[in-house]
Structure formats: structure tokens, C-alpha cells
Amino acid sequence: MRRTSMYDRISEQRLAREALEKQQADQALAEAEALALAPIVVPVVPMTESPSSFNFGGFNFAFPGCFSIQNLTLTLDQNGEPVEVSVRRRTVSEQQTLELLFDEAIAALRQSHPQMRIIRKRECLLAGSPALALDYRFNVGHSDHHGRFVAGLVPHAGGIAPQWLSIGCKVDPNSEALSQWLLQFDQMLDGLAGV
């Protein structure tokens, strides 16, 4: 009976250990790739008929249950710089598509800002529902401003027709105080949840 040398046995053990480590690394990589390719599920948040309210300087303006806010335009202030935010909601018929309603909204924006220049249009989610977002530029006097408009068809918890929900903002893109605003706006939209 012939015995292998101690060095051969050490080499065989090292090769076996390296093969096992490579197999484990390949398996971990395959699992990570599968996880990365798995779609991220964002729950759809339906609109509900809850009493409308908003908080202003620590005061909560709560409206009676028979009233609902359909259109809200706010001027926010960040370090002396104004940000205009608008939120609108309306019931639409089942036949109206997101693309058709979005094109109508763009036409309305062009009425307000005839010199509007579209930067980009993209798909996104709004409260878990498919939506479209538009970035555009327009002039206020001689000053260039940036607008972002996000809108989608959001289901209604009561089973009535879907709701057209649009949220927009307008800022001076040259303001240092507002350099992070569009990121904050997107984070605000990402955090939309039902009451």
C-alpha cells in the first residue's frame, strides 16, 4: 500500500477547501442576483373619505366630515425662498386613461406657461399606483423656474370610480436654499400613505 506524501494531502485539502469556497461564493452571488431582480412590491394605497384637514403653524384646520378638499395650493417657505405646491383630486370615468388625462394636464400647464420647455417625462408610482411625472422649465418674468408635476389614477376604497390625483411644485432652481427641494418632494411623495 502506497501512502501519499504529507504535502500532497495538504494540497488536496487546500484544493477541496478552495472548491467549496468557490461553490459557496457562486451560490451566494446567484441568490443575490435573484433577489436584486425580484420586483419591489409597493402596496397600492386607496383613497378614503376621511375628514379633510391640514396643519398650519401648529394649528390643525379640521373640516366637517361633509367637506372634502378637491384643490389645494400652498406657498411654502424655506429660508425665505418660496415653493409653490398644488394638490388636486377629481373623480374620473373608467374609460379615461392615465396617458389621456396626463396629456390634458400638460395642455393646461402650457396654457399657464406658454413658454414651457419639457425636460423629461417618466413613469413612476404615486401611492403605489402607476403614475407619470413631468419635469419642465418656465419663466416668471426674466427668471427661469423649474416645475415637477406627478399624477396618477388612484383607486378609491369606497369602490367608486378612480380618483385623478395630481401633485405639483414650482421652484427657483437657482436658489441655494432650495437645492435639495426636488429630492425632498420625491421623498414626500414616496411617503404617501392612507390615513
Secondary structure, 3 states (H helix, E strand, C coil): CCCCCHHHHHHHHHHHHHHHHHHHHHHHHHHHHHHHHCCCCCCCCCECCCCCEEEECCEEEECCCCCCCCEEEEEEEECCEEEEEEEEEEECCCCCCHHHHHHHHHHHHHHHCCCCEEEEEEEEEECCEEEEEEEEEEEECCEEEEEEEEEEEECECCCCCCEEEEEEEEECCCCHHHCCHHHHHHHHHHCCCCC
